Amino acid sequence: MKTTLTLAAAVALTGCATTPAASNLQDQFFSALTAHCGKAYAGKLASNQDADADMRGRAMVMHVRGCTPDRIEIPFHIEGLGPDGGWDRSRTWVITRTTTGLRLKHDHRHADGSKDELTMYGGDTADAGTATRQAFPVDAESIALFTRTGRSVSNTNIWSVETTADAFTYGLSREGRDFRVTFDYRQPVAPPPAPWGW
């Protein structure tokens, strides 16, 4: 009986020891992004797949536009892909705190501000990650959305966000798919107009 209680206490203490560490890494990551609030940076496509050929060579800007203690909004703008050949301002990455970690969602809008059929998909962190990189496996809500809209190929998506001293990198990966865009913190630019619908 004594051995059982000792083992149970050890397990409980182990759980208490790991939770603050996980929270601390994610707090550091969240704080590092928040430090850029209000700033915008030039970027580019960093991967090289045929699926993203229309983005190759395009000017890109990410803008850490809105920050609260529990939420960061990061619009992603791409030149030349808008409906009139101008800037595409349809995408906003939204990172929020949850009771178990961090969540990444993708807010997609049309030029008139209305929500795209495919919007607010994403996932939650499954582990502590690091102070500079967090990964977000697809969640059940997004799998249902992808399946309903004929995009079940995305049902194994894992998104990632990395923030280092020099750069911000957003990524999407699954079998046969590798998409990455990177933005240079050393190249601040004027903040762009609000994303569509905001």
N, C-alpha and C positions, 0 to 999 in steps of 0.2 A: 504494500500500500504506500509506504514511504517512498519507494522508488518511483511509483506512478506519479505521486504528487510532485516529486522533484523534477521528473521529466516534463510534466505539464507546466510547471513554473518556468523551466528552461525554455520551452517552446514559446510561452507567453512573453518572456523577456526578449527572446530573439525577435519576435514580431514587433515589439516596442522599439528595439534597437534599429530595425531596418526601415520602419516607416518614416522617422524624421530624416534619415539619409536620403530616401527617395524624394521626399518633399523638398529637402534642401536643394537637390540638383535641379528640380523643376522650378523652384523659386529663383535660382540663379539664372536659369534659362529665360524665364519670364522677365526678370529684371533687366537682363542684357538686351532683350528686345524693346522693353519699355524705355530704355535709355535713348532710343532713337526716335521717340515719339515726336511727331510733327515734321520729321525730316523725310526726304525722298532721295532715291538713289538710282543711277543709271545701271542697266543690266543687259544681259544677253542670254540667248539659248546656249546651254553648256553641253547638251547631249546631241547625238547625231543619228536620229532615226528618220526614216522616210515619213512616218506619221506626222512629224512636226515640220515638214519641209516649208510650210507656209509661214512659219515663225523665223526661219533661218535668216539672219542678217537684219532682222527688224530691231528698231530701237525699242527698249523696254524700260519701264520705270516702276518701282515699288515705292509705296508711300505709307509709312507708319502713321496713319491718319488719326486714329482714335485710341486712347488708352484709359482704362480704369484699373483699379486694383485687381479685377477679375476678368478683364476682356481687352483684347488687342485687335484692332481692325486694320488690315493691310490690303488696300486696293492694288491690283496688278494691271498695268496699262500696257498695251501693245500698239505700236504705230502701224497704220496701214491696213488693219484688219477690221475697222469699223464699217458699218453699212454704207457709208458714203466714201469709203477709202481713207478716212481719217483714223483717229485713235479708237481702239477697242477699249472701252472702259467698263466692260461687263463683269469683271471678276473681282471679288474681295475675299481674302483669306481671313477667317475669324478664329482666333485662338482664345479659348476661355478656360478658366479653372473649373474643375469638378471636385466632388468629394473624394475622388480616387486618383486624380491626376490632372491631365490637360486634355483638351478636346480641340480638334481642328475641323472646321466646317467651311464649305465653299458656297458663298452667296453669288449666284449668277443672275444677272438682270439683262433685259433688253434695253435698247436705246431710249424707249419711252418710259423706262423705270419699272415696267412690270417684271414679275419674276419669271425666269426661264422654267420650262418643264423640269429641267434637271438642275436643282438647286438645293442647298443646305445638306449636301452629302459630305461624308468624311468619316472620322473615327476618333477613338480615345486612345491614349497611351496605354500600353500593356505592361510597361515596366518603368523603372526610374529614368531610363535614358541617361544623358550626360548633361552637364551644364551648358554645352554648346550644341547638342543635337537631340531632337525628340522625334520619335516615329509614331505614326498614327494608323494602325491597321483598320481596315474598313469595318464599320459597325453594322448591326443587323438592320437598322432603319435604312441605311444606304444600300445594302444588298437588296432589300425589298424594292427600293426605288429603281435600282439598275435593272432588276429582273422585270419589273412592270413596264419599263420603257425600252426593253429590248437591248439592254447594254450589259448583259450578264458577264461579259468578258471582264468587266470591272469588279466583279464580286470578290476578287482576291487582292485588290489594291492595298498598297501600303504607301502612305504619304510620309514625307519627312520635311522637317524644317531645321536648318542649321544656321547658327549665328556665331561667327568668330570675330576676332578683332578687326579683320579686314573685309569680311563679306557675309552676305545673307544668301543662302541657297535653299530653294524649294525643290522637292523631288517627288516623283511618283514612280513606283516600281511594282511589277508583277512579272510573271513568267513571260519572257519575250518583249517586255516593255520597260524602257528606261527613259524617263523625261526629267530634265533638270534645267532650271534657270538660275542664274547667279547674278547678284547685284553687288557692286563695289562700294563699300562704305567710304572709300577714299574718293569717290566721285559723287558728292552730293549735287543735286539739281534742284531747281525751283519746284515746289510742290505743284502737282498737276491739278486740274479741275476735279471736282467730286466724281466718284464713280457713278454710273447710271443708277438712278433711283434712290440716291442717298442725299 
